[in-house]
């Protein structure tokens, strides 16, 4: 029992230190969370599904068909032909515009929030 407790203490000591720096680690891992979310969005997108259906789940280059058979697994991937995607740039834009640091955010009730946006629209129109 003592040995088990010592092992548990050794294993979980780093976790305790990490919890004390939770805010720091959250900011540090934000890009990976954004990347994971964007990947899931892409994998579930209608556009990706339509491209796979259009090609009948076959490679448009060599004609091999997607397969899930054990030992003969073949995955068909969807490629963007018109542009190279730089995921780190996309993550940076999302972090800058959608997920800024908390000191750049303000909290409003629904009516005040609408008023702020209406004022912004008026000021841009001038």
C-alpha positions in Angstrom: 0.0 0.0 0.0 2.8 2.4 0.8 4.6 1.6 -2.4 1.4 2.3 -4.3 0.9 5.7 -2.6 4.5 6.7 -3.4 4.0 5.8 -7.0 0.8 7.7 -7.2 2.5 10.7 -5.5 5.3 10.6 -8.0 2.9 10.3 -11.0 0.6 13.0 -9.9 3.1 15.7 -8.6 3.5 17.2 -12.1 -0.3 17.4 -12.5 -0.5 19.5 -9.4 2.1 21.9 -10.7 0.3 22.1 -14.1 -3.0 23.0 -12.3 -1.4 25.9 -10.6 -0.4 27.3 -14.1 -3.7 26.4 -15.8 -4.2 29.9 -17.3 -0.7 29.9 -18.8 -1.2 26.5 -20.2 -4.6 27.4 -21.7 -3.0 30.3 -23.6 -0.1 28.1 -24.7 -2.3 25.3 -26.1 -4.9 27.5 -27.7 -3.5 27.0 -31.2 -3.8 23.2 -30.9 -7.4 23.5 -29.7 -8.2 25.8 -32.6 -6.5 23.4 -35.1 -8.4 20.5 -33.7 -11.7 22.3 -34.0 -11.0 23.5 -37.5 -10.0 19.9 -38.5 -13.3 18.5 -37.1 -15.2 21.3 -39.0 -13.4 20.3 -42.2 -13.9 16.6 -41.8 -17.6 17.1 -41.2 -18.2 19.7 -43.9 -20.7 19.4 -46.7 -18.1 20.5 -49.2 -15.7 17.7 -48.3 -18.6 15.1 -48.4 -19.8 16.4 -51.8 -16.2 16.0 -53.2 -15.9 12.5 -51.9 -19.4 11.5 -53.4 -18.5 13.2 -56.7 -15.4 11.0 -57.0 -17.4 7.9 -55.8 -14.8 7.6 -53.0 -12.1 6.9 -55.6 -8.7 8.5 -56.2 -9.0 10.9 -59.1 -5.4 10.2 -60.1 -5.0 6.4 -60.0 -8.6 5.2 -59.6 -8.0 3.2 -56.4 -11.2 2.9 -54.3 -11.5 3.7 -50.6 -11.5 0.5 -48.5 -12.0 -0.3 -44.9 -11.2 -4.0 -45.4 -8.8 -5.4 -42.8 -5.3 -5.4 -44.2 -6.4 -3.5 -47.3 -7.2 -0.1 -45.8 -7.2 2.8 -48.2 -8.2 6.3 -47.3 -9.2 8.9 -49.8 -8.2 12.4 -48.8 -9.7 15.6 -50.2 -7.1 18.1 -51.5 -7.6 21.9 -52.0 -6.5 22.6 -55.6 -6.8 26.3 -55.7 -4.7 27.2 -52.6 -2.3 26.1 -50.0 -3.7 26.2 -46.5 -1.5 27.6 -43.8 -3.2 26.4 -40.6 -1.0 28.5 -38.3 -2.1 31.7 -40.1 -5.8 30.7 -39.8 -5.3 30.0 -36.1 -3.6 33.4 -35.6 -6.5 35.2 -37.3 -9.0 33.3 -35.2 -7.0 34.1 -32.0 -6.7 37.7 -32.9 -10.3 38.4 -34.1 -12.5 35.8 -32.3 -10.5 34.8 -29.2 -8.6 37.9 -28.1 -7.1 38.2 -24.6 -9.7 38.9 -21.9 -8.5 42.5 -21.4 -9.7 43.2 -24.9 -13.2 42.0 -24.2 -16.2 43.8 -22.6 -19.4 42.4 -21.1 -22.7 44.0 -22.0 -26.4 43.1 -21.6 -28.2 42.3 -24.8 -29.6 45.8 -25.4 -26.4 47.6 -24.6 -24.5 45.2 -26.9 -26.9 46.0 -29.7 -26.5 49.7 -29.0 -22.7 49.5 -29.3 -22.9 47.7 -32.6 -25.5 50.2 -33.9 -23.1 53.1 -32.9 -20.2 51.3 -34.6 -22.3 51.0 -37.8 -23.2 54.7 -37.7 -19.6 55.7 -37.1 -18.4 53.6 -40.1 -21.0 55.2 -42.2 -19.8 58.7 -41.6 
